[in-house]
């Protein structure tokens, strides 16, 4: 079987590192990198440290508005898929690259496989929510991280076959835990931090960083925390801080760093007292690392992490964030997302579909 995998950003590179290894033992895989994340800090480093095979095709589409980016992706992707004529197209998550792959496959009548199907924040103002809903409606095989996601697809009467495989991020976390543990002391020393005594923060979503008022509220939130904060800056966030005249305040509020590779970020996450983030992927990574998460949004796709007490939704409310950080970590930590064999189940489901 020939499978064309379409990906373009950090979380997708991480997930594909688990699935591609399994997929290539039995089938032919062709990796197509849209270029959505083209910076070396957000792309190349993940291929190298997670041993993801280099992409066979790079579309080099980045920047501009969501609609413009999607259109340019499709312009390049559609003829490529027609030429490759794969038996299936595989996409991950909820980005523009995901939807581009889904639309390209649908237009050519190629079966679509969606890994991480059924996730919902129920906020249609988020591009990611629109991307995942549309992709699920086009997919013939919907591979879910949890039973809750599968139940949502059944509720929506999604037309494709629904299979719960677990979360491939668990596979990656287990496969890299020894390397992450070995990096601990050197990474902490690099940033001058002590284990358990600092907070790790990330912010990149348009709703939080594009609007000056919201971005200023985020910086204000950081300024009023009582622990050192490490903030790896997404290129988009650094640009907006500079455009809105907030970069100097951010530098006083937190230790700013360049984007981090998976292993370095995972190491800092494991040793943090807690993480503050607007990223769906980081919420889940924090849960897997048993690190309390404060989510800088009013909703989340990963509702199970909230139900167990490991994740608190605060938006950009500084007082709510400080109250959440003051709470002790829960004593219970259920296995929500599988046993680390999700990639095997993904490949098996594709073969059986």
NULUMRO-22100 format. One record per residue (C-alpha): residue number from 0; chain; x, y, z. Coordinates in Angstrom, 1 decimal. Layout:
BEGIN
NUM,A,X,Y,Z
...
***
This chain:
BEGIN
0,A,0.0,0.0,0.0
1,A,1.2,3.5,-0.8
2,A,0.4,6.1,1.8
3,A,0.9,9.9,1.3
4,A,1.4,11.6,4.6
5,A,0.7,15.4,4.6
6,A,2.2,17.4,7.5
7,A,3.5,20.8,8.2
8,A,4.0,21.8,11.9
9,A,5.7,20.8,15.1
10,A,3.0,18.5,16.6
11,A,2.6,16.7,13.4
12,A,6.3,16.0,13.0
13,A,6.3,14.5,16.6
14,A,3.3,12.3,15.9
15,A,4.6,11.2,12.5
16,A,7.9,10.1,14.1
17,A,6.0,7.3,15.9
18,A,3.7,6.3,13.0
19,A,6.1,6.5,10.1
20,A,8.5,4.1,11.8
21,A,5.7,1.5,12.0
22,A,4.2,2.3,8.7
23,A,7.4,1.9,6.7
24,A,8.0,-1.6,7.9
25,A,4.9,-2.8,6.0
26,A,4.0,-0.2,3.4
27,A,5.4,2.6,1.2
28,A,5.1,6.0,2.7
29,A,5.6,9.4,1.0
30,A,6.1,12.3,3.3
31,A,4.8,15.7,2.0
32,A,5.9,18.7,4.1
33,A,3.7,21.7,3.3
34,A,6.1,24.2,4.8
35,A,3.6,25.6,7.3
36,A,6.4,25.5,9.9
37,A,9.5,26.2,7.8
38,A,11.8,27.7,10.4
39,A,14.6,25.2,11.3
40,A,13.7,25.6,15.0
41,A,10.2,24.5,14.3
42,A,10.9,21.9,11.5
43,A,14.3,20.5,10.8
44,A,15.2,19.9,14.5
45,A,12.2,17.5,14.9
46,A,13.2,15.5,11.8
47,A,16.7,15.1,13.2
48,A,16.2,14.4,16.9
49,A,13.1,12.1,16.4
50,A,14.6,10.3,13.4
51,A,11.7,11.1,11.2
52,A,12.6,10.4,7.5
53,A,13.2,13.5,5.5
54,A,10.2,14.5,3.4
55,A,10.1,13.3,-0.2
56,A,8.3,16.5,-1.2
57,A,8.4,20.0,0.2
58,A,5.8,22.5,-0.9
59,A,7.4,25.6,0.9
60,A,4.1,27.2,1.7
61,A,4.2,29.5,4.7
62,A,2.8,32.7,6.1
63,A,-0.1,35.0,5.1
64,A,-3.7,34.5,6.2
65,A,-5.4,31.2,6.8
66,A,-7.4,31.2,3.6
67,A,-4.4,32.4,1.5
68,A,-2.2,29.7,3.0
69,A,-4.8,27.0,2.5
70,A,-5.3,28.0,-1.2
71,A,-1.6,28.0,-1.9
72,A,-1.2,24.6,-0.3
73,A,-4.0,23.1,-2.4
74,A,-2.6,24.7,-5.5
75,A,0.6,22.7,-5.0
76,A,-0.7,19.6,-3.2
77,A,-3.6,18.6,-5.6
78,A,-1.4,18.0,-8.7
79,A,1.2,16.3,-6.6
80,A,-1.3,13.8,-5.1
81,A,-2.7,13.3,-8.6
82,A,0.8,12.4,-9.8
83,A,1.6,10.1,-6.9
84,A,-1.8,8.4,-6.9
85,A,-1.5,7.0,-3.4
86,A,-3.9,4.4,-2.0
87,A,-4.6,6.7,1.0
88,A,-3.8,10.1,2.3
89,A,-2.8,10.4,6.0
90,A,-3.2,13.6,8.0
91,A,-2.8,14.6,11.7
92,A,-4.6,17.0,14.0
93,A,-6.1,20.3,13.0
94,A,-3.9,22.6,11.0
95,A,-4.2,24.2,7.6
96,A,-1.9,21.4,6.4
97,A,-4.5,18.9,7.7
98,A,-7.4,20.5,5.9
99,A,-5.4,20.9,2.7
100,A,-4.5,17.2,2.7
101,A,-8.2,16.4,3.4
102,A,-9.5,18.6,0.6
103,A,-6.9,17.4,-1.9
104,A,-7.7,13.7,-1.1
105,A,-11.4,14.3,-1.4
106,A,-11.2,16.1,-4.7
107,A,-9.3,13.1,-6.2
108,A,-11.4,10.4,-4.5
109,A,-8.5,9.1,-2.4
110,A,-9.4,7.6,0.9
111,A,-8.5,9.9,3.8
112,A,-7.1,8.8,7.2
113,A,-7.3,11.3,10.1
114,A,-5.2,10.6,13.2
115,A,-6.5,12.4,16.3
116,A,-10.0,12.6,14.9
117,A,-13.0,13.7,17.0
118,A,-11.3,16.3,19.1
119,A,-13.6,19.3,19.8
120,A,-13.2,22.6,21.6
121,A,-16.7,23.7,20.3
122,A,-15.3,27.2,19.4
123,A,-15.8,27.7,15.7
124,A,-14.0,31.0,15.9
125,A,-10.8,28.9,16.1
126,A,-9.3,28.0,12.7
127,A,-8.2,24.7,14.3
128,A,-11.7,23.8,15.2
129,A,-13.0,24.4,11.7
130,A,-10.1,22.4,10.2
131,A,-10.7,19.4,12.4
132,A,-14.5,19.4,11.9
133,A,-14.2,19.6,8.1
134,A,-11.5,17.0,8.0
135,A,-13.6,14.5,10.0
136,A,-16.5,14.9,7.6
137,A,-14.2,14.0,4.7
138,A,-12.2,11.2,6.3
139,A,-13.1,7.5,5.5
140,A,-11.0,6.3,8.5
141,A,-11.2,8.3,11.7
142,A,-8.6,7.3,14.3
143,A,-9.3,8.5,17.8
144,A,-7.1,9.1,20.8
145,A,-9.9,8.4,23.3
146,A,-13.4,6.9,23.7
147,A,-14.7,10.5,24.2
148,A,-13.5,11.5,20.8
149,A,-15.1,8.5,19.2
150,A,-18.4,9.2,21.0
151,A,-18.3,12.8,19.6
152,A,-17.9,11.4,16.0
153,A,-20.8,9.1,16.5
154,A,-22.9,11.9,17.8
155,A,-22.1,14.0,14.7
156,A,-22.8,11.0,12.5
157,A,-19.4,11.3,10.8
158,A,-19.5,9.1,7.7
159,A,-16.2,7.4,8.1
160,A,-15.2,4.3,10.1
161,A,-14.3,5.2,13.7
162,A,-11.5,3.3,15.5
163,A,-10.0,4.1,18.9
164,A,-6.3,3.6,18.7
165,A,-5.0,5.7,21.6
166,A,-2.7,8.6,21.3
167,A,0.6,8.4,19.4
168,A,2.0,11.1,21.6
169,A,2.1,8.5,24.4
170,A,4.3,6.3,22.1
171,A,6.7,9.2,21.6
172,A,6.8,10.1,25.3
173,A,7.7,6.5,26.2
174,A,10.2,6.1,23.4
175,A,12.1,9.2,24.4
176,A,11.9,9.2,28.2
177,A,15.4,7.9,28.8
178,A,16.9,10.5,26.5
179,A,14.8,13.2,28.2
180,A,15.9,12.0,31.7
181,A,19.5,12.1,30.6
182,A,19.3,15.7,29.4
183,A,17.8,17.1,32.7
184,A,20.8,18.5,34.4
185,A,22.5,20.0,31.4
186,A,19.3,21.7,30.1
187,A,18.4,23.2,33.4
188,A,22.0,24.5,33.8
189,A,21.8,26.0,30.3
190,A,18.9,28.2,31.4
191,A,19.9,28.7,35.0
192,A,16.9,27.0,36.4
193,A,16.2,24.6,39.3
194,A,13.9,21.6,39.0
195,A,10.5,22.3,40.4
196,A,11.1,26.0,41.0
197,A,10.1,27.6,37.7
198,A,7.1,27.8,35.3
199,A,7.2,27.0,31.6
200,A,5.0,29.1,29.3
201,A,4.0,29.1,25.7
202,A,1.6,31.3,23.6
203,A,1.0,31.3,19.9
204,A,-2.7,31.3,19.1
205,A,-4.0,34.2,17.1
206,A,-6.7,34.9,19.7
207,A,-4.0,35.5,22.3
208,A,-1.2,37.1,20.4
209,A,-2.5,39.0,17.4
210,A,-4.7,41.5,19.3
211,A,-2.7,44.0,21.3
212,A,-5.1,44.1,24.2
213,A,-5.0,40.3,24.6
214,A,-1.2,40.1,24.2
215,A,-0.8,42.8,26.8
216,A,-3.0,40.8,29.2
217,A,-0.8,37.8,28.6
218,A,2.4,39.8,29.4
219,A,0.6,41.3,32.5
220,A,-0.2,37.8,33.6
221,A,3.4,36.8,33.4
222,A,4.5,39.9,35.3
223,A,2.4,39.0,38.3
224,A,3.6,35.4,38.8
225,A,5.7,34.6,41.8
226,A,8.1,32.1,40.2
227,A,10.7,32.4,37.4
228,A,9.1,31.9,34.0
229,A,10.7,30.5,30.9
230,A,9.0,31.5,27.7
231,A,10.2,29.9,24.4
232,A,8.9,32.3,21.8
233,A,7.1,31.1,18.7
234,A,8.2,33.4,15.8
235,A,4.7,34.7,15.4
236,A,4.6,35.7,19.1
237,A,8.0,37.4,19.0
238,A,6.8,39.4,15.9
239,A,3.6,40.5,17.6
240,A,5.4,41.5,20.8
241,A,7.7,43.7,18.7
242,A,4.9,45.1,16.6
243,A,2.8,46.0,19.6
244,A,5.7,47.5,21.6
245,A,5.5,44.8,24.3
246,A,8.8,43.0,23.8
247,A,10.7,44.9,26.5
248,A,7.9,44.2,29.1
249,A,8.0,40.5,28.1
250,A,11.8,40.4,28.6
251,A,11.4,41.7,32.1
252,A,8.5,39.3,32.9
253,A,10.1,36.1,31.7
254,A,13.3,34.5,30.4
255,A,12.7,34.5,26.7
256,A,14.2,31.7,24.6
257,A,14.2,30.6,21.0
258,A,11.8,27.8,20.0
259,A,12.9,24.5,21.4
260,A,13.2,21.0,19.9
261,A,11.0,18.2,21.3
262,A,13.6,16.7,23.6
263,A,14.7,20.0,25.1
264,A,11.1,21.2,25.6
265,A,10.1,17.8,27.1
266,A,13.0,18.0,29.5
267,A,12.0,21.5,30.7
268,A,8.4,20.5,30.9
269,A,9.2,17.5,33.1
270,A,11.2,19.7,35.6
271,A,8.7,22.6,35.7
272,A,6.4,23.3,38.6
273,A,3.7,23.9,36.1
274,A,3.1,25.0,32.5
275,A,1.0,27.9,31.2
276,A,-0.1,27.5,27.6
277,A,-2.6,28.1,24.8
278,A,-1.4,25.0,22.9
279,A,-3.6,21.9,22.7
280,A,-0.5,19.7,22.2
281,A,1.3,21.1,25.2
282,A,-1.7,20.5,27.4
283,A,-1.5,16.9,26.6
284,A,2.3,16.7,26.9
285,A,1.9,18.2,30.3
286,A,-0.6,15.6,31.3
287,A,1.7,12.8,30.1
288,A,4.6,14.3,32.1
289,A,2.4,14.6,35.2
290,A,2.9,18.4,35.3
291,A,0.0,20.7,36.2
292,A,-1.3,22.8,33.3
293,A,-2.9,26.2,33.3
294,A,-4.5,26.7,29.9
295,A,-4.7,30.3,28.6
296,A,-8.0,29.7,26.8
297,A,-11.6,29.3,27.9
298,A,-12.1,25.9,26.2
299,A,-10.0,22.8,25.4
300,A,-10.1,19.8,23.1
301,A,-8.5,17.7,25.9
302,A,-11.4,17.8,28.3
303,A,-10.3,14.7,30.1
304,A,-7.3,16.5,31.5
305,A,-9.6,19.1,33.0
306,A,-11.9,16.4,34.5
307,A,-9.0,14.8,36.2
308,A,-7.8,18.1,37.8
309,A,-4.5,18.3,36.0
310,A,-5.6,21.1,33.7
311,A,-7.3,24.4,34.6
312,A,-8.9,26.7,32.0
313,A,-8.3,30.4,32.9
314,A,-8.2,32.4,29.7
315,A,-6.0,35.4,30.3
316,A,-7.3,36.0,33.8
317,A,-4.2,36.6,35.9
318,A,-6.0,36.0,39.2
319,A,-7.5,32.8,38.0
320,A,-4.0,31.7,36.8
321,A,-2.4,32.4,40.1
322,A,-5.2,30.5,42.0
323,A,-4.7,27.5,39.7
324,A,-1.0,27.5,40.2
325,A,-1.5,27.6,44.0
326,A,-3.3,24.3,44.0
327,A,-1.4,21.1,44.6
328,A,-1.1,18.5,41.9
329,A,-3.8,15.8,42.0
330,A,-2.8,12.5,43.5
331,A,-4.6,10.4,40.9
332,A,-3.3,10.2,37.3
333,A,-5.5,7.9,35.1
334,A,-4.1,6.4,31.9
335,A,-6.3,8.4,29.5
336,A,-4.6,8.0,26.2
337,A,-3.5,4.5,25.8
338,A,-0.5,2.2,26.4
339,A,2.1,3.4,24.0
340,A,1.1,1.2,21.1
341,A,-1.1,3.6,19.3
342,A,1.1,3.7,16.2
343,A,0.8,0.0,15.8
344,A,-3.0,0.3,15.9
345,A,-2.9,3.1,13.4
346,A,-1.0,1.0,10.9
347,A,-3.2,-2.0,11.5
348,A,-6.4,0.0,11.1
349,A,-5.1,1.4,7.8
350,A,-4.3,-2.0,6.5
351,A,-7.7,-3.4,7.5
352,A,-9.7,-0.5,6.2
***
